[in-house]
Each structure stands twice: as C-alpha cells, then as structure tokens.
Amino acid sequence: MSITIRPYRDADYPRLCAIHDAARKNELALAGLSDAFLPLEVAAQREGLFDYALRVAELDGQPAGFAAFTDDELAWLYVDPALSRRGVGRALVEHVLAQIGRPVSIEVLAGNTPALALYESCGFCRTQTLSGKMPGNEKFAVTVHVLELADHGRA
C-alpha cells in the first residue's frame, strides 16, 4: 500500500466529486445535518474550492482523498470512506503542514469525532467552539470546533 500526494489535475474532478459526496454525507450525518448535503458540483462553486491550493492523495495509484488549503488554513480534507483508516487523511494533513506556515487553523463540525481525533493526533488543539451558518448552505445552523496548530516549526 503506497500513498503519494500530488497536485490536482482537471481529470481528477469526477473522482473528487465521488470522494467528497460520500465522505461529506458521513460527516454531515455525524453532525446531525444530513439534510444540509450539497454535492461537490455545487459546493465547489459556492465555497470556492478552486481558490485554494489543491492536492490529491493517491493510494496505490488511484485518487483516495484530497485537501485544499491556504497559507494558514486547512479548509477541505476528504477521504473516500471505503478507504478510511489506511493513512490517507494523515498523509494529506502532514503534506499540507509541510507546505504552509504557522499558526494553522481548521474547523471541524461538532460531532465529527473521527476528524477531531485525526487532527488532535497531528498536534492540533481545540481553541474555541463557534455557532453560525453553514458556509455555502446558509439555511443551516452549525456548530464547529476551531482547532489550531501553533507556531512551533514545520510538521
């Protein structure tokens, strides 16, 4: 089993849609927000996915997950649920952290305990819990945990 991280290519889009849609449904179910689901074809435009740096994780040569980030924020990270617990998410986090400065922040939906466990195991600490409207689907109220990785060197 080999994981590689590479830049996004236009040909990846259909696979990213499948990964996002399956993983996002699970994420929203954990948060009690299943009705808030939007497919990537809608969410990417509403939330500016392609405004971020975008990396794709391949597991044995096939796209298995992706991450989108800025200089100080890990904004998107999704792994195909059928391929979870194989190190894909951790590889994406570590890759992104090696690319960007500190501090780094992320937001995780309340109830998404698998994501919280991953980020905390990578050194992130919860700094606050906020409530507001869901970005890209503002008719839904959400609660998120804000996690931060302080300025203590590269990952």
N, C-alpha and C positions, 0 to 999 in steps of 0.2 A: 504494500500500500504506500503510494507516493503522493505527497501533496506539493503542488507548486502554485505560486502566486504570480499572476501576470496582469498587464494592463487589459482593460476591457477592449473588445473588438465588436464592431457592429453585428457580426454574425452571431454573437453571444446572446443577443436580445431575446429570442424566443425561449432559450433555456433559462435566462434570468427571470423571465415572466413566470415560468413554471416553478422555479425555486421560490421566488418571492410569494407567489399566490398560495402555495402550500404552507410555507413557513408562517406567513402573515395570518392565515386562518388559525393556525395553532396559537400564535402569540395573542391574538385578539380573544380567543376562547379562554385562555388562561386569565385574561384581564376582565372577563365577563362582558366583552364588547363585540361579540361575533357579528352583530348587525352593522358594525362600522366598516366591514371589509370593503376595500376597493381593489380591483386588480391592478397590477403594476402598470398596465397600459394607461390607466387613469392617474394613479398615484405618482408615477414618474413625472408627469407634466405638472400636476398640482403642487408637488413638493420639490421640484427642481432637481431630480436625481442627476441629470447630466451637467449640472452646475458644479458638482463635486468631482474630485479625483475618484476614479472608479477602478477597483481591482477585482479580478476573478480568481477564485481558488479552484484548481483542478485536482481531482482525486483520480489517480491512475489515468490521467489524460482527458477526463471529462469534467466540465464545469459542475461544481458541487456547492458553491456558495459565492457570495460577493460582498464587498464592503465599499462604502462611499464615505469620503472624509474631506475635511479642510485642514488648514494648518493647526487648528486647535480643537477640532470636534470630530469624533467618530459618529457619523449621522445615520448610516444604514449598515446593517450587518445581517445577512440572511444565509442560512444553510438549508439545503434540501433535507426535510425531516427524515427521509428514508436513509440519509447518510449521516445522521447526527451521531454524536459520541465517538467520532473517529478522528478528532483533532482538527477538523476543517475550521471551525469557529476560532479556536485558539490560534491556529496558524494565521488566519486573517487579522486577528487582533494584534498579534506580535509583529506582523508585517507592517500594519498601519502605524503602530507605535514607533517602529524604526524609521518611519518616513517623516513624522511630524514632531513639532516642539511640545513643550510643556508649559502650563498645565493643559491637560486634555480633558474634555468633558463628554459625557454621554447621558442620554435619557433613556430609561427603561420603564415600560408600562408596569404599574403596580400589578402584581400577580404573576409576572413573568419570572418565576423563580429560577428556571434554567439559565436565562440570560444574566440575571443578577449573580448567580453562582459563578458563571464563567468570568464575568468582569471582575468580581471581587477576587477570584483566584489569580487574576492577572495584575493585581495590585490596586485596582480602583477602590475608592471608598465613597460611601453614600454621604453626600453633603447636605442634601435637602430633599423634601418631597413637595411637589407642586401640583396644583389642580388648575385646569383650564380647558380650552377647546382643543380637539384633536387637529393637528396640522393637516391640511388637505381634505378634511371631512369635519368641518367646524360645528356641525349639528350635534356632535357627540362630545360629552364632557369626559375628560380623562384625568387620571392621577398618574404622575410619573415620579420616579426616583431619579434624582440627578446624582451622577457619580463622577468623581474627578480623580485623575492621576496627577499627583503633584510633580513639581519640577525637581526631580532627583535623578536626572540622567536618562539616557535612552534605554528602551526595553532590551 
